[in-house]
Amino acid sequence: RKGIESWSQGVVPHFITCNAFIGKAYAKVLQGFLRDCASGKMKLDPTEPLYIVELGVGSGKFSYYMLKALDEMAATLDFPVQKIVYVMTDFTDANVKFWRNHPELRPYFERGMMDSAIFDAVSEGAITLTESGVTLNPGTVKNP
């Protein structure tokens, strides 16, 4: 009910999952997945976006730290970083607006590396992205 203030006022505990160490650790997991794909375990099309969807983003801190880490390791990724689209989702419009206007997140939105969507994982199937207008559905994207 408090919206984005829930994180800044300590109503929602978040430090354990929303810090630079965890963001970098998850980026390394994605790096390992990309390496496995490049070795032939799963074919990715480097000319098509690879959507990474985070459900229930909240404040956006984890998203920022993970994308920042991915950006920093771009030279070592087995997939073009500019084709990775990190999708932040939540079920409240206020959070989505907050992310799009946040000065640390805005450059990622502008570069096309980040997009967002209002999404309720309990009742919806498709995810329509607010920046690009792309609708994500099973079977509609080239990369998993």
N, CA, C and O atoms as a GROMACS GRO file, in nm:
protein
  576
    1ARG      N    1   0.080  -0.120   0.000
    1ARG     CA    2   0.000   0.000   0.000
    1ARG      C    3   0.085   0.126   0.000
    1ARG      O    4   0.039   0.232  -0.045
    2LYS      N    5   0.205   0.117   0.049
    2LYS     CA    6   0.292   0.235   0.054
    2LYS      C    7   0.370   0.255  -0.075
    2LYS      O    8   0.436   0.358  -0.091
    3GLY      N    9   0.363   0.160  -0.167
    3GLY     CA   10   0.434   0.173  -0.293
    3GLY      C   11   0.584   0.167  -0.275
    3GLY      O   12   0.634   0.090  -0.193
    4ILE      N   13   0.654   0.247  -0.350
    4ILE     CA   14   0.799   0.244  -0.350
    4ILE      C   15   0.858   0.281  -0.214
    4ILE      O   16   0.970   0.242  -0.183
    5GLU      N   17   0.783   0.356  -0.134
    5GLU     CA   18   0.831   0.395   0.000
    5GLU      C   19   0.848   0.275   0.092
    5GLU      O   20   0.920   0.283   0.191
    6SER      N   21   0.784   0.163   0.060
    6SER     CA   22   0.798   0.043   0.142
    6SER      C   23   0.944   0.001   0.154
    6SER      O   24   0.984  -0.051   0.258
    7TRP      N   25   1.024   0.023   0.050
    7TRP     CA   26   1.164  -0.016   0.054
    7TRP      C   27   1.248   0.091   0.121
    7TRP      O   28   1.339   0.058   0.197
    8SER      N   29   1.220   0.216   0.096
    8SER     CA   30   1.302   0.322   0.154
    8SER      C   31   1.277   0.341   0.303
    8SER      O   32   1.364   0.390   0.375
    9GLN      N   33   1.158   0.302   0.350
    9GLN     CA   34   1.125   0.317   0.492
    9GLN      C   35   1.148   0.189   0.572
    9GLN      O   36   1.119   0.185   0.691
   10GLY      N   37   1.201   0.086   0.508
   10GLY     CA   38   1.232  -0.037   0.579
   10GLY      C   39   1.112  -0.128   0.604
   10GLY      O   40   1.124  -0.225   0.678
   11VAL      N   41   0.998  -0.099   0.544
   11VAL     CA   42   0.880  -0.184   0.562
   11VAL      C   43   0.906  -0.321   0.499
   11VAL      O   44   0.868  -0.424   0.555
   12VAL      N   45   0.971  -0.322   0.383
   12VAL     CA   46   1.006  -0.447   0.315
   12VAL      C   47   1.156  -0.468   0.332
   12VAL      O   48   1.235  -0.387   0.284
   13PRO      N   49   1.196  -0.577   0.399
   13PRO     CA   50   1.340  -0.604   0.410
   13PRO      C   51   1.395  -0.639   0.272
   13PRO      O   52   1.334  -0.716   0.199
   14HIS      N   53   1.512  -0.582   0.237
   14HIS     CA   54   1.561  -0.604   0.102
   14HIS      C   55   1.712  -0.612   0.088
   14HIS      O   56   1.760  -0.651  -0.018
   15PHE      N   57   1.788  -0.576   0.189
   15PHE     CA   58   1.932  -0.568   0.170
   15PHE      C   59   1.994  -0.701   0.129
   15PHE      O   60   2.086  -0.703   0.047
   16ILE      N   61   1.945  -0.812   0.182
   16ILE     CA   62   2.005  -0.942   0.153
   16ILE      C   63   1.998  -0.977   0.005
   16ILE      O   64   2.083  -1.050  -0.045
   17THR      N   65   1.897  -0.927  -0.065
   17THR     CA   66   1.882  -0.959  -0.207
   17THR      C   67   1.908  -0.840  -0.299
   17THR      O   68   1.912  -0.857  -0.420
   18CYS      N   69   1.924  -0.722  -0.243
   18CYS     CA   70   1.939  -0.602  -0.326
   18CYS      C   71   2.068  -0.530  -0.294
   18CYS      O   72   2.068  -0.421  -0.239
   19ASN      N   73   2.180  -0.593  -0.330
   19ASN     CA   74   2.308  -0.530  -0.309
   19ASN      C   75   2.400  -0.565  -0.426
   19ASN      O   76   2.370  -0.656  -0.504
   20ALA      N   77   2.510  -0.495  -0.437
   20ALA     CA   78   2.600  -0.512  -0.551
   20ALA      C   79   2.657  -0.653  -0.558
   20ALA      O   80   2.675  -0.706  -0.668
   21PHE      N   81   2.687  -0.714  -0.444
   21PHE     CA   82   2.743  -0.849  -0.444
   21PHE      C   83   2.646  -0.949  -0.506
   21PHE      O   84   2.684  -1.029  -0.591
   22ILE      N   85   2.520  -0.944  -0.464
   22ILE     CA   86   2.419  -1.037  -0.517
   22ILE      C   87   2.392  -1.008  -0.665
   22ILE      O   88   2.378  -1.101  -0.744
   23GLY      N   89   2.385  -0.880  -0.702
   23GLY     CA   90   2.365  -0.846  -0.843
   23GLY      C   91   2.475  -0.902  -0.931
   23GLY      O   92   2.448  -0.954  -1.039
   24LYS      N   93   2.599  -0.891  -0.884
   24LYS     CA   94   2.712  -0.944  -0.961
   24LYS      C   95   2.708  -1.096  -0.964
   24LYS      O   96   2.740  -1.156  -1.067
   25ALA      N   97   2.670  -1.159  -0.854
   25ALA     CA   98   2.661  -1.305  -0.850
   25ALA      C   99   2.559  -1.357  -0.951
   25ALA      O  100   2.585  -1.455  -1.020
   26TYR      N  101   2.444  -1.293  -0.959
   26TYR     CA  102   2.342  -1.334  -1.056
   26TYR      C  103   2.386  -1.306  -1.200
   26TYR      O  104   2.354  -1.382  -1.290
   27ALA      N  105   2.460  -1.198  -1.220
   27ALA     CA  106   2.513  -1.169  -1.352
   27ALA      C  107   2.612  -1.279  -1.394
   27ALA      O  108   2.617  -1.316  -1.511
   28LYS      N  109   2.689  -1.330  -1.298
   28LYS     CA  110   2.782  -1.439  -1.328
   28LYS      C  111   2.706  -1.568  -1.361
   28LYS      O  112   2.752  -1.647  -1.444
   29VAL      N  113   2.592  -1.590  -1.296
   29VAL     CA  114   2.509  -1.706  -1.330
   29VAL      C  115   2.461  -1.694  -1.475
   29VAL      O  116   2.466  -1.790  -1.551
   30LEU      N  117   2.415  -1.574  -1.513
   30LEU     CA  118   2.372  -1.553  -1.651
   30LEU      C  119   2.490  -1.569  -1.747
   30LEU      O  120   2.474  -1.625  -1.855
   31GLN      N  121   2.607  -1.522  -1.708
   31GLN     CA  122   2.726  -1.538  -1.789
   31GLN      C  123   2.754  -1.687  -1.813
   31GLN      O  124   2.789  -1.727  -1.924
   32GLY      N  125   2.739  -1.769  -1.709
   32GLY     CA  126   2.758  -1.913  -1.723
   32GLY      C  127   2.654  -1.975  -1.816
   32GLY      O  128   2.687  -2.063  -1.896
   33PHE      N  129   2.529  -1.929  -1.805
   33PHE     CA  130   2.424  -1.977  -1.895
   33PHE      C  131   2.458  -1.944  -2.040
   33PHE      O  132   2.445  -2.029  -2.128
   34LEU      N  133   2.503  -1.821  -2.064
   34LEU     CA  134   2.540  -1.779  -2.199
   34LEU      C  135   2.658  -1.861  -2.252
   34LEU      O  136   2.663  -1.895  -2.370
   35ARG      N  137   2.753  -1.892  -2.163
   35ARG     CA  138   2.868  -1.974  -2.202
   35ARG      C  139   2.821  -2.114  -2.240
   35ARG      O  140   2.866  -2.171  -2.340
   36ASP      N  141   2.730  -2.171  -2.161
   36ASP     CA  142   2.675  -2.303  -2.193
   36ASP      C  143   2.603  -2.301  -2.327
   36ASP      O  144   2.618  -2.393  -2.408
   37CYS      N  145   2.526  -2.197  -2.351
   37CYS     CA  146   2.455  -2.185  -2.479
   37CYS      C  147   2.552  -2.177  -2.595
   37CYS      O  148   2.532  -2.240  -2.699
   38ALA      N  149   2.659  -2.100  -2.577
   38ALA     CA  150   2.759  -2.084  -2.683
   38ALA      C  151   2.831  -2.215  -2.713
   38ALA      O  152   2.879  -2.236  -2.824
   39SER      N  153   2.839  -2.304  -2.614
   39SER     CA  154   2.908  -2.431  -2.636
   39SER      C  155   2.817  -2.534  -2.705
   39SER      O  156   2.856  -2.649  -2.722
   40GLY      N  157   2.698  -2.491  -2.743
   40GLY     CA  158   2.609  -2.577  -2.820
   40GLY      C  159   2.497  -2.642  -2.742
   40GLY      O  160   2.418  -2.717  -2.800
   41LYS      N  161   2.487  -2.616  -2.612
   41LYS     CA  162   2.381  -2.678  -2.532
   41LYS      C  163   2.243  -2.622  -2.564
   41LYS      O  164   2.143  -2.693  -2.551
   42MET      N  165   2.238  -2.497  -2.604
   42MET     CA  166   2.112  -2.433  -2.644
   42MET      C  167   2.148  -2.322  -2.741
   42MET      O  168   2.231  -2.236  -2.709
   43LYS      N  169   2.090  -2.322  -2.856
   43LYS     CA  170   2.124  -2.223  -2.958
   43LYS      C  171   2.053  -2.090  -2.931
   43LYS      O  172   1.930  -2.086  -2.921
   44LEU      N  173   2.130  -1.983  -2.920
   44LEU     CA  174   2.075  -1.848  -2.909
   44LEU      C  175   2.104  -1.773  -3.038
   44LEU      O  176   2.208  -1.793  -3.100
   45ASP      N  177   2.012  -1.688  -3.077
   45ASP     CA  178   2.029  -1.606  -3.197
   45ASP      C  179   2.081  -1.469  -3.154
   45ASP      O  180   2.005  -1.390  -3.097
   46PRO      N  181   2.209  -1.437  -3.179
   46PRO     CA  182   2.266  -1.310  -3.133
   46PRO      C  183   2.210  -1.187  -3.203
   46PRO      O  184   2.240  -1.074  -3.164
   47THR      N  185   2.128  -1.207  -3.307
   47THR     CA  186   2.066  -1.093  -3.375
   47THR      C  187   1.930  -1.058  -3.314
   47THR      O  188   1.870  -0.957  -3.349
   48GLU      N  189   1.883  -1.143  -3.223
   48GLU     CA  190   1.753  -1.123  -3.159
   48GLU      C  191   1.771  -1.092  -3.010
   48GLU      O  192   1.870  -1.134  -2.950
   49PRO      N  193   1.677  -1.020  -2.950
   49PRO     CA  194   1.688  -0.990  -2.807
   49PRO      C  195   1.681  -1.116  -2.721
   49PRO      O  196   1.613  -1.213  -2.755
   50LEU      N  197   1.751  -1.112  -2.610
   50LEU     CA  198   1.740  -1.213  -2.506
   50LEU      C  199   1.674  -1.142  -2.388
   50LEU      O  200   1.736  -1.056  -2.325
   51TYR      N  201   1.550  -1.177  -2.358
   51TYR     CA  202   1.475  -1.111  -2.252
   51TYR      C  203   1.499  -1.180  -2.119
   51TYR      O  204   1.481  -1.302  -2.107
   52ILE      N  205   1.541  -1.102  -2.020
   52ILE     CA  206   1.556  -1.150  -1.883
   52ILE      C  207   1.443  -1.083  -1.805
   52ILE      O  208   1.442  -0.961  -1.792
   53VAL      N  209   1.349  -1.162  -1.755
   53VAL     CA  210   1.230  -1.106  -1.689
   53VAL      C  211   1.241  -1.126  -1.539
   53VAL      O  212   1.254  -1.238  -1.490
   54GLU      N  213   1.235  -1.015  -1.466
   54GLU     CA  214   1.230  -1.020  -1.320
   54GLU      C  215   1.088  -0.990  -1.276
   54GLU      O  216   1.031  -0.887  -1.313
   55LEU      N  217   1.031  -1.079  -1.198
   55LEU     CA  218   0.895  -1.062  -1.147
   55LEU      C  219   0.897  -0.994  -1.011
   55LEU      O  220   0.982  -1.024  -0.927
   56GLY      N  221   0.804  -0.902  -0.989
   56GLY     CA  222   0.792  -0.836  -0.859
   56GLY      C  223   0.917  -0.759  -0.820
   56GLY      O  224   0.973  -0.783  -0.713
   57VAL      N  225   0.960  -0.669  -0.904
   57VAL     CA  226   1.086  -0.597  -0.887
   57VAL      C  227   1.091  -0.510  -0.762
   57VAL      O  228   1.194  -0.503  -0.696
   58GLY      N  229   0.982  -0.445  -0.730
   58GLY     CA  230   0.984  -0.355  -0.614
   58GLY      C  231   1.062  -0.229  -0.644
   58GLY      O  232   1.028  -0.155  -0.736
   59SER      N  233   1.165  -0.204  -0.565
   59SER     CA  234   1.239  -0.078  -0.577
   59SER      C  235   1.328  -0.070  -0.701
   59SER      O  236   1.358   0.040  -0.747
   60GLY      N  237   1.369  -0.182  -0.755
   60GLY     CA  238   1.457  -0.182  -0.871
   60GLY      C  239   1.605  -0.191  -0.838
   60GLY      O  240   1.689  -0.189  -0.929
   61LYS      N  241   1.639  -0.200  -0.710
   61LYS     CA  242   1.780  -0.204  -0.672
   61LYS      C  243   1.852  -0.326  -0.728
   61LYS      O  244   1.960  -0.314  -0.786
   62PHE      N  245   1.792  -0.445  -0.711
   62PHE     CA  246   1.856  -0.566  -0.762
   62PHE      C  247   1.873  -0.555  -0.913
   62PHE      O  248   1.979  -0.588  -0.966
   63SER      N  249   1.769  -0.510  -0.983
   63SER     CA  250   1.774  -0.496  -1.129
   63SER      C  251   1.892  -0.409  -1.169
   63SER      O  252   1.966  -0.442  -1.261
   64TYR      N  253   1.908  -0.298  -1.101
   64TYR     CA  254   2.016  -0.205  -1.131
   64TYR      C  255   2.153  -0.272  -1.112
   64TYR      O  256   2.239  -0.266  -1.199
   65TYR      N  257   2.170  -0.337  -0.997
   65TYR     CA  258   2.300  -0.398  -0.969
   65TYR      C  259   2.332  -0.511  -1.066
   65TYR      O  260   2.447  -0.527  -1.107
   66MET      N  261   2.233  -0.589  -1.104
   66MET     CA  262   2.258  -0.698  -1.198
   66MET      C  263   2.291  -0.644  -1.336
   66MET      O  264   2.386  -0.690  -1.400
   67LEU      N  265   2.214  -0.547  -1.383
   67LEU     CA  266   2.239  -0.492  -1.516
   67LEU      C  267   2.372  -0.416  -1.521
   67LEU      O  268   2.442  -0.421  -1.622
   68LYS      N  269   2.405  -0.349  -1.415
   68LYS     CA  270   2.534  -0.280  -1.407
   68LYS      C  271   2.648  -0.381  -1.418
   68LYS      O  272   2.746  -0.358  -1.488
   69ALA      N  273   2.635  -0.492  -1.347
   69ALA     CA  274   2.738  -0.597  -1.353
   69ALA      C  275   2.747  -0.657  -1.493
   69ALA      O  276   2.856  -0.681  -1.543
   70LEU      N  277   2.633  -0.682  -1.556
   70LEU     CA  278   2.633  -0.734  -1.693
   70LEU      C  279   2.702  -0.637  -1.789
   70LEU      O  280   2.780  -0.678  -1.875
   71ASP      N  281   2.672  -0.511  -1.773
   71ASP     CA  282   2.732  -0.408  -1.857
   71ASP      C  283   2.884  -0.406  -1.839
   71ASP      O  284   2.958  -0.391  -1.936
   72GLU      N  285   2.928  -0.422  -1.715
   72GLU     CA  286   3.072  -0.420  -1.686
   72GLU      C  287   3.143  -0.543  -1.742
   72GLU      O  288   3.261  -0.535  -1.776
   73MET      N  289   3.073  -0.656  -1.752
   73MET     CA  290   3.136  -0.778  -1.804
   73MET      C  291   3.103  -0.801  -1.951
   73MET      O  292   3.120  -0.913  -2.000
   74ALA      N  293   3.058  -0.700  -2.022
   74ALA     CA  294   3.015  -0.713  -2.162
   74ALA      C  295   3.122  -0.779  -2.250
   74ALA      O  296   3.089  -0.860  -2.336
   75ALA      N  297   3.247  -0.746  -2.229
   75ALA     CA  298   3.354  -0.799  -2.313
   75ALA      C  299   3.374  -0.949  -2.295
   75ALA      O  300   3.432  -1.015  -2.382
   76THR      N  301   3.328  -1.004  -2.184
   76THR     CA  302   3.349  -1.146  -2.157
   76THR      C  303   3.223  -1.230  -2.176
   76THR      O  304   3.225  -1.352  -2.154
   77LEU      N  305   3.114  -1.167  -2.218
   77LEU     CA  306   2.989  -1.241  -2.239
   77LEU      C  307   2.990  -1.309  -2.375
   77LEU      O  308   3.043  -1.256  -2.472
   78ASP      N  309   2.930  -1.427  -2.382
   78ASP     CA  310   2.918  -1.500  -2.508
   78ASP      C  311   2.787  -1.465  -2.579
   78ASP      O  312   2.727  -1.550  -2.645
   79PHE      N  313   2.745  -1.342  -2.565
   79PHE     CA  314   2.624  -1.290  -2.629
   79PHE      C  315   2.637  -1.139  -2.627
   79PHE      O  316   2.687  -1.083  -2.530
   80PRO      N  317   2.593  -1.070  -2.733
   80PRO     CA  318   2.608  -0.922  -2.734
   80PRO      C  319   2.523  -0.856  -2.625
   80PRO      O  320   2.400  -0.871  -2.622
   81VAL      N  321   2.588  -0.784  -2.536
   81VAL     CA  322   2.518  -0.722  -2.423
   81VAL      C  323   2.408  -0.627  -2.471
   81VAL      O  324   2.306  -0.612  -2.403
   82GLN      N  325   2.427  -0.564  -2.586
   82GLN     CA  326   2.327  -0.471  -2.637
   82GLN      C  327   2.200  -0.542  -2.682
   82GLN      O  328   2.099  -0.477  -2.709
   83LYS      N  329   2.203  -0.675  -2.690
   83LYS     CA  330   2.084  -0.753  -2.726
   83LYS      C  331   2.014  -0.812  -2.604
   83LYS      O  332   1.910  -0.877  -2.616
   84ILE      N  333   2.072  -0.790  -2.486
   84ILE     CA  334   2.007  -0.835  -2.362
   84ILE      C  335   1.910  -0.726  -2.318
   84ILE      O  336   1.947  -0.610  -2.305
   85VAL      N  337   1.785  -0.765  -2.296
   85VAL     CA  338   1.682  -0.672  -2.249
   85VAL      C  339   1.634  -0.721  -2.114
   85VAL      O  340   1.569  -0.826  -2.103
   86TYR      N  341   1.667  -0.645  -2.011
   86TYR     CA  342   1.626  -0.679  -1.875
   86TYR      C  343   1.488  -0.619  -1.852
   86TYR      O  344   1.470  -0.497  -1.859
   87VAL      N  345   1.390  -0.704  -1.824
   87VAL     CA  346   1.252  -0.659  -1.810
   87VAL      C  347   1.214  -0.657  -1.662
   87VAL      O  348   1.212  -0.760  -1.595
   88MET      N  349   1.183  -0.538  -1.613
   88MET     CA  350   1.139  -0.519  -1.475
   88MET      C  351   0.986  -0.523  -1.472
   88MET      O  352   0.920  -0.451  -1.548
   89THR      N  353   0.929  -0.606  -1.386
   89THR     CA  354   0.783  -0.614  -1.378
   89THR      C  355   0.736  -0.596  -1.234
   89THR      O  356   0.806  -0.630  -1.138
   90ASP      N  357   0.618  -0.541  -1.222
   90ASP     CA  358   0.548  -0.532  -1.094
   90ASP      C  359   0.401  -0.511  -1.126
   90ASP      O  360   0.366  -0.481  -1.241
   91PHE      N  361   0.317  -0.526  -1.027
   91PHE     CA  362   0.173  -0.512  -1.054
   91PHE      C  363   0.119  -0.373  -1.027
   91PHE      O  364  -0.001  -0.350  -1.039
   92THR      N  365   0.207  -0.279  -0.990
   92THR     CA  366   0.161  -0.143  -0.966
   92THR      C  367   0.223  -0.045  -1.065
   92THR      O  368   0.344  -0.049  -1.090
   93ASP      N  369   0.141   0.041  -1.118
   93ASP     CA  370   0.186   0.142  -1.214
   93ASP      C  371   0.283   0.240  -1.149
   93ASP      O  372   0.374   0.289  -1.215
   94ALA      N  373   0.264   0.268  -1.021
   94ALA     CA  374   0.351   0.364  -0.951
   94ALA      C  375   0.497   0.317  -0.953
   94ALA      O  376   0.588   0.398  -0.974
   95ASN      N  377   0.520   0.188  -0.932
   95ASN     CA  378   0.657   0.136  -0.934
   95ASN      C  379   0.718   0.147  -1.074
   95ASN      O  380   0.834   0.184  -1.088
   96VAL      N  381   0.640   0.113  -1.176
   96VAL     CA  382   0.688   0.120  -1.315
   96VAL      C  383   0.727   0.264  -1.349
   96VAL      O  384   0.831   0.288  -1.410
   97LYS      N  385   0.644   0.359  -1.312
   97LYS     CA  386   0.675   0.501  -1.337
   97LYS      C  387   0.801   0.544  -1.261
   97LYS      O  388   0.883   0.618  -1.314
   98PHE      N  389   0.815   0.496  -1.137
   98PHE     CA  390   0.932   0.528  -1.057
   98PHE      C  391   1.060   0.482  -1.127
   98PHE      O  392   1.157   0.558  -1.136
   99TRP      N  393   1.060   0.358  -1.178
   99TRP     CA  394   1.180   0.306  -1.245
   99TRP      C  395   1.215   0.388  -1.368
   99TRP      O  396   1.331   0.424  -1.388
  100ARG      N  397   1.116   0.418  -1.450
  100ARG     CA  398   1.142   0.490  -1.575
  100ARG      C  399   1.199   0.628  -1.549
  100ARG      O  400   1.271   0.682  -1.634
  101ASN      N  401   1.169   0.686  -1.435
  101ASN     CA  402   1.217   0.821  -1.404
  101ASN      C  403   1.340   0.822  -1.314
  101ASN      O  404   1.392   0.929  -1.284
  102HIS      N  405   1.386   0.706  -1.270
  102HIS     CA  406   1.500   0.701  -1.179
  102HIS      C  407   1.629   0.733  -1.255
  102HIS      O  408   1.655   0.673  -1.360
  103PRO      N  409   1.709   0.827  -1.204
  103PRO     CA  410   1.828   0.870  -1.279
  103PRO      C  411   1.932   0.760  -1.302
  103PRO      O  412   2.005   0.766  -1.401
  104GLU      N  413   1.941   0.660  -1.215
  104GLU     CA  414   2.038   0.551  -1.234
  104GLU      C  415   1.987   0.448  -1.334
  104GLU      O  416   2.067   0.384  -1.402
  105LEU      N  417   1.856   0.432  -1.346
  105LEU     CA  418   1.798   0.333  -1.437
  105LEU      C  419   1.773   0.390  -1.577
  105LEU      O  420   1.778   0.317  -1.676
  106ARG      N  421   1.747   0.519  -1.584
  106ARG     CA  422   1.710   0.583  -1.710
  106ARG      C  423   1.807   0.554  -1.825
  106ARG      O  424   1.762   0.525  -1.935
  107PRO      N  425   1.940   0.560  -1.802
  107PRO     CA  426   2.032   0.531  -1.914
  107PRO      C  427   2.013   0.391  -1.972
  107PRO      O  428   2.029   0.372  -2.093
  108TYR      N  429   1.979   0.294  -1.888
  108TYR     CA  430   1.956   0.157  -1.938
  108TYR      C  431   1.828   0.151  -2.022
  108TYR      O  432   1.823   0.080  -2.123
  109PHE      N  433   1.726   0.225  -1.980
  109PHE     CA  434   1.603   0.233  -2.061
  109PHE      C  435   1.634   0.298  -2.196
  109PHE      O  436   1.589   0.252  -2.301
  110GLU      N  437   1.711   0.406  -2.193
  110GLU     CA  438   1.743   0.479  -2.315
  110GLU      C  439   1.826   0.397  -2.412
  110GLU      O  440   1.812   0.412  -2.534
  111ARG      N  441   1.912   0.311  -2.361
  111ARG     CA  442   1.996   0.224  -2.446
  111ARG      C  443   1.920   0.100  -2.494
  111ARG      O  444   1.971   0.026  -2.577
  112GLY      N  445   1.800   0.078  -2.442
  112GLY     CA  446   1.722  -0.040  -2.481
  112GLY      C  447   1.761  -0.166  -2.407
  112GLY      O  448   1.713  -0.274  -2.440
  113MET      N  449   1.847  -0.153  -2.307
  113MET     CA  450   1.888  -0.270  -2.227
  113MET      C  451   1.788  -0.301  -2.117
  113MET      O  452   1.794  -0.408  -2.056
  114MET      N  453   1.697  -0.210  -2.092
  114MET     CA  454   1.599  -0.227  -1.986
  114MET      C  455   1.463  -0.188  -2.040
  114MET      O  456   1.450  -0.094  -2.118
  115ASP      N  457   1.362  -0.263  -1.997
  115ASP     CA  458   1.223  -0.231  -2.030
  115ASP      C  459   1.143  -0.267  -1.906
  115ASP      O  460   1.197  -0.324  -1.811
  116SER      N  461   1.016  -0.234  -1.906
  116SER     CA  462   0.934  -0.261  -1.789
  116SER      C  463   0.794  -0.300  -1.830
  116SER      O  464   0.755  -0.283  -1.946
  117ALA      N  465   0.719  -0.353  -1.734
  117ALA     CA  466   0.581  -0.392  -1.763
  117ALA      C  467   0.503  -0.401  -1.633
  117ALA      O  468   0.555  -0.438  -1.528
  118ILE      N  469   0.376  -0.366  -1.643
  118ILE     CA  470   0.283  -0.394  -1.534
  118ILE      C  471   0.239  -0.538  -1.555
  118ILE      O  472   0.183  -0.572  -1.659
  119PHE      N  473   0.265  -0.623  -1.456
  119PHE     CA  474   0.238  -0.765  -1.472
  119PHE      C  475   0.203  -0.828  -1.338
  119PHE      O  476   0.275  -0.812  -1.240
  120ASP      N  477   0.091  -0.898  -1.336
  120ASP     CA  478   0.048  -0.972  -1.218
  120ASP      C  479   0.066  -1.120  -1.251
  120ASP      O  480  -0.013  -1.177  -1.327
  121ALA      N  481   0.167  -1.181  -1.195
  121ALA     CA  482   0.201  -1.320  -1.228
  121ALA      C  483   0.090  -1.418  -1.194
  121ALA      O  484   0.088  -1.529  -1.247
  122VAL      N  485  -0.001  -1.380  -1.106
  122VAL     CA  486  -0.109  -1.469  -1.066
  122VAL      C  487  -0.219  -1.476  -1.171
  122VAL      O  488  -0.280  -1.581  -1.190
  123SER      N  489  -0.246  -1.365  -1.239
  123SER     CA  490  -0.363  -1.362  -1.326
  123SER      C  491  -0.336  -1.334  -1.474
  123SER      O  492  -0.431  -1.333  -1.552
  124GLU      N  493  -0.212  -1.311  -1.514
  124GLU     CA  494  -0.185  -1.275  -1.652
  124GLU      C  495  -0.091  -1.374  -1.718
  124GLU      O  496  -0.017  -1.445  -1.651
  125GLY      N  497  -0.095  -1.378  -1.850
  125GLY     CA  498  -0.005  -1.464  -1.925
  125GLY      C  499   0.096  -1.384  -2.005
  125GLY      O  500   0.216  -1.408  -1.993
  126ALA      N  501   0.049  -1.291  -2.086
  126ALA     CA  502   0.137  -1.210  -2.170
  126ALA      C  503   0.195  -1.094  -2.091
  126ALA      O  504   0.134  -1.043  -1.996
  127ILE      N  505   0.314  -1.052  -2.132
  127ILE     CA  506   0.381  -0.937  -2.073
  127ILE      C  507   0.401  -0.834  -2.184
  127ILE      O  508   0.476  -0.859  -2.278
  128THR      N  509   0.335  -0.720  -2.172
  128THR     CA  510   0.350  -0.613  -2.272
  128THR      C  511   0.446  -0.508  -2.218
  128THR      O  512   0.421  -0.449  -2.113
  129LEU      N  513   0.556  -0.487  -2.288
  129LEU     CA  514   0.661  -0.396  -2.242
  129LEU      C  515   0.622  -0.251  -2.266
  129LEU      O  516   0.570  -0.216  -2.373
  130THR      N  517   0.647  -0.167  -2.167
  130THR     CA  518   0.603  -0.027  -2.173
  130THR      C  519   0.687   0.059  -2.266
  130THR      O  520   0.634   0.152  -2.327
  131GLU      N  521   0.815   0.031  -2.278
  131GLU     CA  522   0.903   0.115  -2.360
  131GLU      C  523   0.893   0.076  -2.508
  131GLU      O  524   0.868   0.161  -2.594
  132SER      N  525   0.912  -0.052  -2.537
  132SER     CA  526   0.918  -0.097  -2.676
  132SER      C  527   0.782  -0.136  -2.733
  132SER      O  528   0.764  -0.140  -2.855
  133GLY      N  529   0.686  -0.166  -2.645
  133GLY     CA  530   0.555  -0.211  -2.691
  133GLY      C  531   0.550  -0.358  -2.730
  133GLY      O  532   0.445  -0.407  -2.771
  134VAL      N  533   0.661  -0.428  -2.718
  134VAL     CA  534   0.668  -0.570  -2.751
  134VAL      C  535   0.584  -0.648  -2.650
  134VAL      O  536   0.584  -0.617  -2.531
  135THR      N  537   0.512  -0.750  -2.698
  135THR     CA  538   0.438  -0.839  -2.609
  135THR      C  539   0.509  -0.972  -2.606
  135THR      O  540   0.531  -1.036  -2.709
  136LEU      N  541   0.545  -1.015  -2.484
  136LEU     CA  542   0.613  -1.142  -2.465
  136LEU      C  543   0.509  -1.249  -2.431
  136LEU      O  544   0.434  -1.236  -2.335
  137ASN      N  545   0.506  -1.353  -2.510
  137ASN     CA  546   0.419  -1.468  -2.492
  137ASN      C  547   0.503  -1.592  -2.516
  137ASN      O  548   0.602  -1.585  -2.590
  138PRO      N  549   0.467  -1.705  -2.458
  138PRO     CA  550   0.540  -1.828  -2.491
  138PRO      C  551   0.538  -1.852  -2.642
  138PRO      O  552   0.432  -1.847  -2.704
  139GLY      N  553   0.653  -1.877  -2.698
  139GLY     CA  554   0.662  -1.906  -2.841
  139GLY      C  555   0.674  -1.786  -2.932
  139GLY      O  556   0.684  -1.802  -3.053
  140THR      N  557   0.673  -1.664  -2.876
  140THR     CA  558   0.678  -1.546  -2.963
  140THR      C  559   0.817  -1.482  -2.971
  140THR      O  560   0.837  -1.387  -3.047
  141VAL      N  561   0.912  -1.532  -2.895
  141VAL     CA  562   1.047  -1.477  -2.900
  141VAL      C  563   1.142  -1.582  -2.956
  141VAL      O  564   1.119  -1.702  -2.941
  142LYS      N  565   1.248  -1.537  -3.020
  142LYS     CA  566   1.346  -1.629  -3.081
  142LYS      C  567   1.437  -1.695  -2.977
  142LYS      O  568   1.472  -1.812  -2.989
  143ASN      N  569   1.474  -1.618  -2.876
  143ASN     CA  570   1.560  -1.669  -2.769
  143ASN      C  571   1.474  -1.699  -2.647
  143ASN      O  572   1.371  -1.634  -2.624
  144PRO      N  573   1.517  -1.798  -2.569
  144PRO     CA  574   1.435  -1.832  -2.450
  144PRO      C  575   1.426  -1.720  -2.349
  144PRO      O  576   1.361  -1.734  -2.246
   0.00000   0.00000   0.00000
